[in-house]
Amino acid sequence: DAGVTQSPTHLIKTRGQQVTLRCSPKSGHDTVSWYQQALGQGPQFIFQYYEEEERQRGNFPDRFSGHQFPNYSSELNVNALLLGDSALYLCASSQRQSLLRVANVLTFGAGSRLTVL
Amino acid sequence: QKEVEQDPGPLSVPEGAIVSLNCTYSNSAFQYFMWYRQYSRKGPELLMYTYSSGNKEDGRFTAQVDKSSKYISLFIRDSQPSDSATYLCAMRRGSGAGSYQLTFGKGTKLSVIP
């Protein structure tokens, strides 16, 4: 089982640029969530996708957008990058049914580390 | 005040010690409580979860939730060098808006010295 895979692993951008991060969920999972983890902080929820629609959104500006594809994979797009966007971006997948029944059993990927200069 | 408070440490203990990690929270709507372990350059992995108040044990790990005090704990018995990692508490609502998003603490960095 490959688990959750994310790409790229590391990337460096400059202020004002745009970035796209990609995520393939664990086999059998249909829901994808994205989290931002700044250095020395816990992950912060950005949004969640299910059935190709954004279902919930955290306190992030519209510069952060996403997409989910029919094969359940997902992309996170960030426009007009700011220095403060430098962070580890984590993708987490889960089964929708498990979310309804039990605790939010998320499987996280290793993340994409974004540095904005 | 942040919704979830966690002492970031760092915490350094000798091998074999009992480790106590804890978080406090302010949102009484939280119903599910989790502990994640995050090794350097890795994503968080779920260690334990509990629903509402009570204790849960899994091997060397025990999770406790006291909803009346809004306080959760994770105990690690017979700590090993391989337990050296950052431990994140996380919680979520039981239902309604925001019920599928996790709110994390800052994480506590633990080092177990051989």
Contacts between the chains, C-beta under 8 A, distances in Angstrom:
chain1	res1	chain2	res2	distance
A	4	B	43	7.3
A	31	B	100	8.0
A	33	B	100	7.5
A	33	B	101	7.3
A	35	B	102	7.9
A	40	B	8	6.8
A	40	B	106	7.0
A	41	B	106	5.7
A	41	B	107	7.7
A	42	B	4	7.6
A	42	B	6	7.4
A	42	B	88	5.4
A	42	B	90	7.6
A	42	B	104	3.2
A	42	B	105	5.3
A	42	B	106	5.1
A	42	B	107	5.4
A	43	B	44	7.0
A	43	B	88	7.5
A	43	B	102	7.5
A	43	B	104	5.1
A	44	B	104	7.3
A	45	B	101	4.0
A	45	B	102	6.4
A	45	B	103	7.4
A	48	B	100	5.7
A	48	B	101	6.7
A	55	B	100	7.1
A	56	B	97	7.7
A	56	B	98	6.5
A	56	B	100	5.6
A	56	B	101	5.7
A	58	B	101	6.2
A	90	B	43	5.5
A	90	B	44	7.4
A	92	B	43	7.7
A	99	B	100	5.6
A	102	B	49	7.9
A	102	B	51	7.8
A	103	B	32	4.3
A	103	B	34	6.2
A	103	B	49	4.0
A	103	B	50	7.9
A	103	B	51	6.5
A	103	B	92	7.7
A	104	B	32	6.4
A	104	B	34	7.4
A	104	B	92	5.5
A	104	B	100	6.4
A	104	B	102	5.9
A	105	B	46	6.5
A	105	B	49	7.3
A	106	B	46	7.0
A	106	B	102	7.0
A	107	B	46	7.9
A	108	B	36	7.9
A	108	B	43	3.4
A	108	B	44	5.0
A	108	B	45	6.9
A	109	B	43	5.2
A	110	B	41	7.1
A	110	B	42	5.5
A	110	B	43	4.9
A	111	B	43	5.5
